[in-house]
């Protein structure tokens, strides 16, 4: 498959690269050090239209197809892994609203993004379980006179305290298994929400993703997206893994480009030649380049097939892309550190931050074992019981 973009698509991708280099990257190290929300970068993403990249065109958004969306994420992550990951979380919520939201919900929520630059988070992980969206949920939503009540605990709650609304992955009381899955757009100021503990992780520090509890949190019917179990049949949630892969590759590309430039411009005694003259360095750079190119081919192939693929098979496309990108990004950033040497551990260089972000972000579900499980069963026509 060829991944040729139209002039309009390429123009959007080119703008993403400019925003990454001119707006996002200059702030990335500061956000990482402070482990704080990326407010200024979010504002730039909004001003240039990227907060609305997944909002349908009739509502004022860009309405990007999956290949364009993934390519934009790849370019933006080159500048800041954290800003781009939060954009991705927000954009999947926009895709869910576009897929199963009512006309009234679309009229209410999309202008918040297009006109006001509001952010929407997505919270699925729970302390008691492993895995992503399809794992059993202990956060329960139950009918209550005049509305619904949410009770439970989520962790890794990205953009906690900053987003306008949070798409909380709940289990609807009275339903079983995946049929109970109910996304709920909880307003940030809803009573009963409590942010717990600090956020001081290895990497992805500026995603600000602490634990959040819900205790008798009351919401009305307009906050519920679709019917219980409906969104899992649409092939939208699977886009999380595809976007993660794009973020990994964009960040790893930045690490490789920095390393290449470093090797061209630095020499160390007793060798008078630049590092780039070393056969070992040349081989390492060649191997890293090929790793990223191969992973990007898998990613773009999956993204190019997305719209024409059965929703049930999108999980396999995402697993292929995430598995390939995870291995390539971890390998490349590690080799970059080794190539540049001990000074790569210094915070005045970007490599240690990029390595920490990728090492942390690649832990997100589905992990590599689950990705292989999905791909292997698909190849062997094995169906889970």
Buried (B, 14 or more C-beta within 10 A) or exposed (E): EEBEBEEEBEEBBEBBBEBBBEBBBEBBBEBBEEBBBBEBBBEBBBEBBBBBBBBBEEBBBBBBBBBBBBBBBBBBBBBBBBBBBBBBBBBBBBBBBBBBBEEEBBEBBBBBBBEEBBBBBBBBBBEEEEBBBBBBBBBBBEEEEEEBBBBBBBBBBBBBBBBBBBBBBBBBBEBEEBBBBBBBBBBBEBEBBEBEEEBEBEBBBBBBBBBBBBEEBBBEEEBBBBEBBBBBBBBBBBBBBBBBBBBBBBBBBBBBEBBBEBBEEEBEEEEEEBBBEBEEBEEBBEEBBEBBEEBBBBBBBBBBBBEEBEBEBBBBBBBBBBBBBBBBBBBBBBBBBEBBEEEBEEEEBBBBBBBBBBBBBBEBBBBBEBBBBBBEBBEEEEEEE
